[in-house]
């Protein structure tokens, strides 16, 4: 498998929606209701990183609310200075909204990070997961996956290089199989048990998975 830098983006394939649905069936995450803690995956930035755009995955956010920036490096707290929907300032962002969040005190964020209610999610580099390896006729690969391979794991809006280790005594897994793996990422990612992700080999979508256990 290829090894790329963290922050890699991938073109969508005709199988993308199908495998996202499959991952959803593997483990159902909570509905993005407004009474849950706020979470937004950073999809883009402007104004030198002080304006963060993305979709609110859950919860609500209002100007003045304290938020935490997590992923890629040490977590840090800031506050929401303002919220915009297009060019219009709004008083509240709710789950499902596509918004731009202006950060207070000239703080900065970047794609691959998340904004969240402080203390509600943490960033990690090691976890166990259950994954499904896609077959060639599903847009995947024909050859087996060997332990200690280095695919890209796509969380939230960004891909991260990682090392996937198969269970002890298992040297390889074939496309079409479900298998448990231990993963070590190249950079911390905000995650929790039940978080779904995609697995890429270069531009190809070769698997889907769900976080089963946080290790470190």
C-alpha positions in Angstrom: 0.0 0.0 0.0 1.1 3.5 -0.6 2.3 5.9 2.0 1.3 9.6 1.7 1.4 12.6 4.0 -1.4 13.3 6.5 -4.0 15.6 5.0 -4.4 13.6 1.8 -7.7 14.1 -0.1 -9.2 11.6 -2.5 -11.6 11.7 -5.4 -15.0 10.1 -4.8 -15.6 6.8 -6.5 -18.8 5.2 -7.6 -18.5 2.8 -4.6 -18.1 5.6 -2.0 -21.8 6.0 -1.0 -22.2 2.2 -0.9 -19.4 1.6 1.5 -20.3 4.5 3.7 -23.7 2.9 4.0 -22.0 -0.4 4.8 -19.9 1.2 7.5 -23.0 2.7 9.0 -24.5 -0.8 9.1 -21.4 -2.1 10.9 -22.0 0.3 13.8 -24.7 2.9 14.1 -23.5 6.3 15.4 -25.9 8.5 17.3 -28.1 10.7 15.2 -26.8 14.2 14.7 -29.3 15.7 17.2 -29.0 19.2 18.6 -29.0 18.1 22.2 -25.7 16.3 21.8 -22.2 17.9 22.4 -21.1 20.1 19.5 -18.8 18.6 16.8 -17.7 20.0 13.5 -15.1 18.5 11.2 -13.0 21.2 9.5 -13.5 21.0 5.8 -11.8 24.2 4.9 -10.3 27.4 6.2 -9.9 31.0 5.2 -8.5 34.2 6.7 -5.3 32.5 7.5 -7.1 29.7 9.4 -9.2 31.8 11.7 -12.4 31.2 9.7 -13.3 27.5 9.7 -15.9 25.9 7.4 -17.6 22.6 7.7 -20.8 20.7 8.5 -22.1 20.5 12.1 -22.2 16.8 12.8 -24.0 17.1 16.1 -25.0 19.6 18.7 -25.4 23.4 18.5 -23.0 26.4 18.7 -23.6 30.0 19.5 -21.2 33.0 19.3 -19.3 33.2 22.6 -19.4 29.5 23.2 -16.1 27.9 24.3 -14.8 25.3 21.9 -11.8 23.0 21.6 -9.6 22.4 18.5 -8.5 18.8 18.3 -6.4 16.6 16.0 -2.9 16.8 14.3 -1.3 18.4 17.4 -2.0 19.2 21.0 -5.6 20.2 21.8 -6.3 23.8 22.6 -9.3 25.8 23.7 -10.6 28.9 22.0 -14.1 30.5 21.6 -16.5 31.1 18.8 -16.4 34.7 17.8 -19.2 34.6 15.2 -21.0 32.2 12.9 -21.8 32.7 9.2 -24.1 30.9 6.8 -22.9 32.1 3.4 -22.3 35.8 3.9 -24.9 36.1 6.6 -24.2 36.2 10.3 -26.4 33.8 12.3 -27.1 33.4 16.0 -26.8 29.6 16.2 -25.5 26.6 14.2 -27.3 23.4 14.5 -26.6 19.8 13.5 -26.7 19.4 9.7 -25.9 23.1 9.0 -23.0 24.0 6.7 -21.4 27.0 8.4 -18.3 29.1 8.8 -17.1 29.6 12.4 -14.9 32.5 13.2 -12.4 31.8 15.9 -11.6 34.2 18.7 -8.2 35.6 19.6 -6.8 35.0 16.1 -6.6 31.3 16.8 -6.1 28.9 13.8 -7.4 25.6 12.7 -6.8 23.4 9.6 -8.4 20.6 7.6 -8.2 17.3 9.5 -9.0 18.9 12.8 -12.4 19.2 14.5 -14.1 21.8 16.6 -15.9 20.4 19.6 -17.4 21.1 23.0 -14.4 20.9 25.4 -13.9 17.6 27.1 -16.4 15.6 24.9 -14.0 14.0 22.4 -10.2 13.3 22.4 -7.5 12.8 19.8 -5.6 9.5 19.5 -3.1 7.7 17.3 -3.7 4.0 18.2 -6.9 2.0 18.1 -8.5 -1.3 17.2 -11.0 -1.5 14.4 -13.2 -3.9 12.5 -12.8 -3.5 8.8 -14.3 -4.8 5.6 -11.9 -5.1 2.6 -13.5 -4.4 -0.7 -13.3 -6.8 -3.6 -12.2 -6.0 -7.1 -15.7 -5.9 -8.5 -16.6 -3.4 -5.7 -13.8 -1.1 -6.7 -11.2 -2.6 -4.4 -8.2 -4.7 -5.1 -7.5 -8.3 -6.1 -4.4 -9.0 -4.1 -4.2 -9.8 -0.3 -3.5 -7.3 2.5 -0.5 -8.2 4.6 0.1 -7.3 8.2 2.0 -4.1 8.8 0.7 -2.5 5.6 0.5 1.3 5.3 -2.8 2.5 3.8 -4.5 5.9 4.3 -7.2 6.0 6.9 -9.8 8.7 6.0 -11.4 10.3 9.1 -13.8 13.2 9.1 -12.5 15.2 6.0 -8.9 14.1 5.7 -6.7 11.0 5.2 -3.9 10.0 7.5 -1.1 7.5 6.9 -1.2 4.5 9.3 0.1 1.1 9.9 -2.5 -1.8 10.1 -1.5 -4.9 12.0 -3.5 -8.1 11.6 -4.3 -10.3 14.6 -1.5 -12.5 16.0 -0.9 -15.4 13.7 -2.7 -13.9 10.7 -0.3 -12.8 8.0 -2.8 -11.7 5.4 -6.4 -11.0 4.7 -8.2 -11.3 1.3 -10.5 -8.7 -0.3 -14.1 -9.5 0.7 -13.2 -10.4 4.2 -14.0 -8.8 7.5 -11.1 -8.6 9.9 -10.0 -7.0 13.1 -6.9 -4.8 13.0 -4.8 -2.7 15.2 -4.0 0.7 13.7 -1.3 3.3 14.5 -1.7 6.6 12.8 1.0 9.1 11.8 -0.9 12.0 13.6 -3.5 12.3 16.3 -7.1 12.2 15.1 -10.2 13.1 17.1 -12.1 9.9 17.5 -14.4 7.8 19.7 -15.7 4.3 19.7 -18.1 3.8 16.8 -16.4 6.3 14.5 -16.5 5.2 10.9 -13.7 5.6 8.4 -12.6 4.8 4.9 -9.4 3.1 3.8 -7.6 4.2 0.6 -4.7 2.7 -1.4 -3.7 5.8 -3.4 -6.9 7.0 -5.0 -8.7 3.7 -4.6 -11.2 3.0 -1.9 -10.2 -0.5 -0.6 -12.0 -0.8 2.7 -14.3 0.6 5.3 -14.1 0.3 9.1 -15.3 1.3 12.5 -13.3 2.1 15.6 -13.9 -0.7 18.1 -11.5 0.3 20.9 -9.2 3.3 21.7 -5.7 2.2 22.7 -3.7 5.4 23.0 
